């Protein structure tokens, strides 16, 4: 059930961020499979590094379910080395692709066509796919409405007084999805705008509060302090 005041605050935050940063054009990728690979590789690393890794896979003709499933794990790890934790990520990619081959004949669309609840449950059952990655796949590859929560979301909305510092992932996601329209485009842009704010202004250390695009909003009690 929507809380009118919270809903209005969240939409006001979205509108201000959108006007300030503009559309973010997320998620970059020439295919749904490329988006999925990016979602797996981007954990704990900048997108620039992911782009290098994806380009390496493209140059080798390996950016397919069959290509990743068939390449030796160590060779795959070297190709995605720029993404950090590349050995673990190589394992994740190979497990995911093996799962798609075994259960869907290599057709990723058969998985993505499932309803959101079943798709999320199935993605989370694949070893190495966590909630943020699963939700990114659902939102950006399957284009189904689900709100992606990340470290920037936790930091920013804790500092603004919406969340406890140790708020659980599911509670944060439920908060957004209960108070915003269930809309793929809005969830897409909102997540991307939160990331932009977290990277450029609401940083972990020394946040740039005086230039933050949200600092003039009277409905927000920002708790962030420069240290």
C-alpha positions in Angstrom: 0.0 0.0 0.0 1.4 3.4 -1.0 2.3 6.0 1.6 1.3 9.3 -0.1 3.9 11.4 1.6 6.8 8.9 1.1 5.7 8.4 -2.5 5.7 12.2 -3.1 9.2 12.5 -1.6 10.6 9.6 -3.7 9.2 11.0 -6.9 10.5 14.5 -6.0 13.9 13.0 -5.5 13.7 11.2 -8.8 12.5 14.3 -10.6 15.3 16.4 -9.2 18.0 13.9 -10.0 16.6 13.4 -13.5 16.7 17.2 -14.2 20.2 17.4 -12.8 21.9 14.4 -14.4 19.6 13.8 -17.4 18.8 10.3 -18.8 21.5 7.7 -18.1 20.8 5.3 -21.0 21.2 2.2 -18.9 21.9 -0.7 -19.3 24.5 -0.6 -22.2 24.5 -3.8 -24.3 23.8 -4.9 -27.8 21.9 -8.0 -26.7 20.1 -9.4 -23.7 22.9 -11.8 -23.2 25.5 -9.1 -23.2 23.5 -7.2 -20.5 23.4 -10.4 -18.4 27.2 -10.8 -18.7 27.7 -7.2 -17.8 25.5 -7.6 -14.7 27.6 -10.5 -13.5 30.9 -8.8 -14.3 30.2 -5.4 -12.8 30.1 -6.4 -9.2 32.8 -4.6 -7.2 34.3 -2.9 -10.3 33.7 0.1 -12.5 31.8 -0.2 -15.8 34.9 0.9 -17.8 36.6 -2.3 -16.7 33.6 -4.4 -17.6 33.6 -2.8 -21.1 37.1 -3.9 -21.6 36.3 -7.5 -20.6 33.2 -7.6 -22.8 35.2 -6.2 -25.7 37.8 -9.0 -25.2 35.0 -11.6 -25.4 33.6 -10.1 -28.5 37.0 -10.0 -30.3 37.3 -13.7 -29.6 33.8 -14.4 -30.7 32.9 -15.8 -27.3 30.0 -13.5 -26.2 27.4 -16.2 -26.5 26.1 -18.9 -24.2 27.9 -21.6 -26.3 31.1 -19.6 -26.4 31.4 -19.1 -22.7 30.2 -22.6 -21.9 32.8 -24.1 -24.2 35.9 -22.1 -23.4 38.3 -23.3 -20.7 37.8 -21.6 -17.4 41.3 -20.3 -17.1 41.2 -18.8 -20.6 37.9 -17.1 -19.8 39.3 -15.7 -16.6 42.2 -14.1 -18.5 39.8 -12.4 -20.9 37.8 -10.9 -18.1 40.8 -10.1 -15.9 40.1 -6.3 -15.9 36.9 -6.9 -13.8 38.7 -8.0 -10.6 37.8 -11.3 -8.9 38.0 -12.7 -12.4 38.5 -16.3 -11.4 35.3 -16.3 -9.4 33.4 -14.4 -12.1 34.6 -16.8 -14.7 33.1 -19.6 -12.6 29.9 -17.7 -12.3 29.7 -17.1 -16.1 30.4 -20.7 -16.9 27.8 -22.0 -14.3 25.2 -19.6 -15.7 25.8 -20.6 -19.3 25.9 -24.3 -18.5 22.6 -23.9 -16.7 21.0 -22.2 -19.8 22.3 -24.9 -22.1 21.1 -27.7 -19.9 17.7 -26.3 -19.1 16.8 -24.1 -22.1 18.9 -25.4 -25.0 21.0 -22.3 -24.9 18.0 -20.0 -25.5 18.2 -17.2 -22.9 14.8 -15.8 -24.0 13.0 -18.9 -22.6 14.3 -18.0 -19.2 13.7 -14.3 -19.4 10.1 -14.8 -20.6 9.1 -16.2 -17.2 7.1 -14.0 -14.8 9.1 -11.9 -12.4 8.6 -14.1 -9.3 9.6 -17.3 -11.0 12.5 -15.7 -12.9 13.9 -14.2 -9.7 13.6 -17.4 -7.8 15.3 -19.4 -10.6 18.2 -16.9 -11.0 18.9 -17.0 -7.3 19.0 -20.7 -7.4 22.1 -20.5 -9.7 25.2 -20.5 -7.6 27.0 -17.1 -7.8 23.9 -15.1 -8.8 23.0 -12.8 -5.9 20.0 -10.5 -5.4 21.5 -7.4 -7.0 22.7 -9.3 -10.0 19.4 -11.2 -10.4 17.4 -8.0 -10.1 19.7 -6.3 -12.6 19.0 -9.1 -15.1 15.3 -8.9 -14.5 15.1 -5.2 -14.9 17.6 -4.6 -17.7 17.6 -7.8 -19.7 14.1 -9.1 -19.1 12.7 -5.6 -18.8 10.4 -6.4 -16.0 9.6 -4.0 -13.2 11.8 -4.7 -10.2 13.8 -2.1 -8.2 17.6 -2.8 -8.0 19.2 -2.0 -4.7 23.0 -1.5 -4.4 25.5 0.0 -2.0 24.8 3.5 -3.3 21.1 3.1 -2.5 21.9 2.0 1.0 24.4 4.9 1.6 22.3 7.7 0.1 18.9 6.8 1.6 20.4 6.0 5.0 22.0 9.4 5.0 18.7 11.0 4.1 17.0 9.2 7.0 14.9 6.6 5.1 16.9 3.5 6.1 18.9 2.2 9.0 22.5 1.6 8.2 22.1 -2.1 8.3 18.7 -2.2 6.5 18.2 -5.5 4.7 18.2 -5.7 0.9 14.6 -7.0 0.7 13.3 -4.4 3.0 14.9 -1.6 1.0 13.6 -3.1 -2.3 10.1 -3.5 -0.8 10.2 0.1 0.3 10.8 1.5 -3.2 8.4 -0.9 -4.9 5.6 -0.2 -2.4 5.9 3.6 -2.8 6.6 4.0 -6.5 4.6 3.1 -9.7 5.6 -0.3 -11.0 7.3 1.0 -14.1 10.3 -0.4 -15.9 11.5 2.9 -17.2 11.3 4.7 -13.8 13.0 1.8 -12.0 15.7 1.8 -14.7 16.4 5.5 -14.5 16.1 5.8 -10.7 18.7 3.1 -10.1 21.1 4.7 -12.7 20.5 8.2 -11.1 21.2 6.9 -7.6 24.5 5.5 -8.9 25.4 8.8 -10.6 24.7 10.7 -7.3 26.7 8.2 -5.2 29.7 8.3 -7.5 29.9 12.1 -8.0 28.4 13.7 -4.8 27.3 11.3 -2.1 30.6 9.5 -1.9 31.6 7.2 0.9 34.2 9.6 2.2 34.1 13.4 1.9 30.7 13.7 0.3 30.2 16.9 -1.6 27.1 18.0 0.3 27.1 21.7 -0.6 26.8 20.9 -4.4 24.5 17.9 -4.0 21.4 18.2 -6.2 19.3 17.1 -3.3 20.6 19.5 -0.6 17.9 22.1 -1.1 14.9 19.8 -0.7 13.1 20.7 2.5 11.5 17.3 2.9 14.9 15.7 3.3 17.0 15.6 6.5 20.4 14.6 5.1 22.5 13.0 7.7 25.7 13.0 5.7 28.7 14.7 7.3 32.1 15.3 5.9 34.7 13.4 7.8 
